[in-house]
Amino acid sequence: MDGNPRLGWLRFRLRTVLVALTVLCALLAWQAATSLRWMNARHEFIGGALADDEVPKPGGVGSPNQWWIVYGGSAPLALWPFGERGVSSIQFTFEPLDAERLRVQSLFPEATITSTLIY
């Protein structure tokens, strides 16, 4: 034996490992906080009604600004570890503004958003 370390073994100081682990934990905590904010925004839009498969927005069946949510499929990858359900479609009974449609699409990227005008 010539006393040289074997190639293939990585050598790190304990300080390097602790710094790398701290950075990894900080990144994971940031991702979790971002995902939880996204989930809270989704729940605010839905209105907290998560029990049924089809949920009308509060305001009554005759309300001109009613929408329906149909659950199904899988939630986005960042949300399913937290138990979020996927939404397959959102149907508005009115034509939402472009800004509102973009906001809904950003909250529910897995959903198909449609509008059916009811007179």
N, C-alpha and C positions, 0 to 999 in steps of 0.2 A: 504494500500500500504506500502510496506516495504522499498521503496527508491532504490531498485536495478534496474539497467537498464534491459529492456526486452531482453531476449535471441532472437536472430534472427536479431537484428539490428546491422549492422556493423558500427563501429566508426573508422574514419580515421582523421588524422590531415590534414589540408589544404596542408601543405608541402609535405606529403606523396602522396596525390593525384596529385599535380603538378609534382613531380619527376616521378611518374608512367606515367603520360600523356606525359612528355618530352621523356621518354624512348620509349613509343609507337610511338610517332611521328618520332623519329629518325629511328626506325626500318622500318616504312612505307616509309620514304624518301629514305632509303637505297634500299628497294625493288623496288621502282619506278625508281630510278637511274639505277639499274641493268636491269630492264625490258626495259628501254629506250635505254641502250647500246646494248642490244640484238636486239631490233627493228632496230637500226641503222646498225648493222652488217648484218642483213637480207636484208635491203634495199641496202647496198653497194654490196652485192652479186648479187642481182637482177639487179642492175644498175639503180635503180630509176624508171624503167618502170613498173608502176603499173596500167596502164589504161586498158589493154586487159586481156582476160581470158587466152590466151596462149602467152607467151612472150619469144621470142628468145633472147639469149645473143647477144649484139651488136657484129658485125663482119661479118654479111651477112649470107645468107642461105647456101652458099657454103663453109663456114668456117669449118675447121676440128674440131674446139673446140666449137661446138654449143651445147646449151642445151635448153630445153623447160620446162616452169613451167605452171602447170594447177592449177588454184585457185579453191577452194571449201572446204567444211568442216569447221571446226572451228579452230581458232588459239589456241595456248597453253593458259592455264588459266591465266598465268602471263601477257599475251600480249593483250587479248581481251578487257580489260577495256580501253586500249589506242587506240582502233579502228583498230587493226591489222587484216588483212584478213588471213584466213587459206590457206595452200597450200596442195592440195591433192596428187600431184605427181610432181616429177622432173625427166625428161628423158634426159640423156646425149647421144650425138651422137658419143661418144668416151668412152674409158674405163678410168675413172679418177684414179689418184693415190690413194692409201689407205688413206693417210693423207687428201687429198682433199675430199674424200667420207665421212670420219669421221667428217670433219669440216662442210660439208653440212648437214649431219645428226644431228649434234649438233645445227645448226642454225634452221633447219626445222624438229623437231622430229615428227611432225604430218604427214609428207610427205612420200610417197613411192618413193624410188630412184631406177631407172633402167638405164641400159646402152644398147644402140642399136648401134652396130658398123655399120657404113656406109662407103662403099668403093667406 
